[in-house]
């Protein structure tokens, strides 16, 4: 089995995430955290917790599509030999 790729963020999203972490620490914990510490924390969260979030998103998407696929059979296939059912 191949190893799952590491979760990465686009540069813009990464900068916004770092800014969000810094703000969270400042407002909720009253601590000043620099870009380096916030970046290290973000990296840890993506590596350690990210796969759990990703797996749940995949499971949610799969359940959504499985539900739609079940509906598809009922919607797409007309009843066969319906003549006698009408009587």
N, C-alpha and C positions, 0 to 999 in steps of 0.2 A: 504494500500500500504506500502510495506516495505521501510525502509530508505536505500538510496544508500550508499554503503561503501565509506569510505574516501579514496581518492587517495593516494597511498603510492608508494614510490620508493625503489628499491633494495638499499642496503647499499652502494654499489659501485657507483651507479648512483647518490645517494644523496650526497656523498662526492664530486663528480665531479660537481654537480649543485652548491653546496656551494662554491667551488673553482671558478666556473664561475661567480657567483654573486660577490664574493670578487674582482675578476679581473675587472668586469664591473664597480663597484663602484670606484676602484682605477684609471682606465683609462678614464672613461667617466665623472665621477663626482669629481675626485680628492679627494676622501674620503677613509680613511682606515677603513674598516669594518672587525670586527673579525668573527670567526666561529660562535659564539653564535648569533650575529645579523643576519648574513647571513642565519643561520638555521631557525631563527624565521621568517624572510622574506619569505624563501622558504615554510615554513609551511603555512603562510598566503596565498601565491599565490596558493598553492595546494588546500587549503580549499575554497578559495573565487573564484578564476578564473579557477581552474582545472576542475570543473564540466562543465563549458561552453565549454572548449576545448574538453573534453571527449564527450560531447553531439554532438558537430560538427563532431568529428571523427566517431561516430556511424552513424550520418545522412549521411556522405560521404560514409561509407562502405555500408549502406543500399541502397543508390542510385546506387552504383556500382553493387551490387548483383541483385537489381531489374532490372537494364538494361540488365545484363547478362541473367536473367531468362526470360525476354521478348524475347531475341534472341534465347533462348533454344527451344521455341515452333517452331520457323521457321526452325531451324536447325535439329530438331529431328523427326518431324512428316512429313513423305512423303505425298504427295497429294494422296487422296483416289479416286479411280475410274478414273485413268488418261487416260484410253484408248481413250475416245472420245475427250479429249483435244489435243491429238496428231494429229488428223485429220484435 
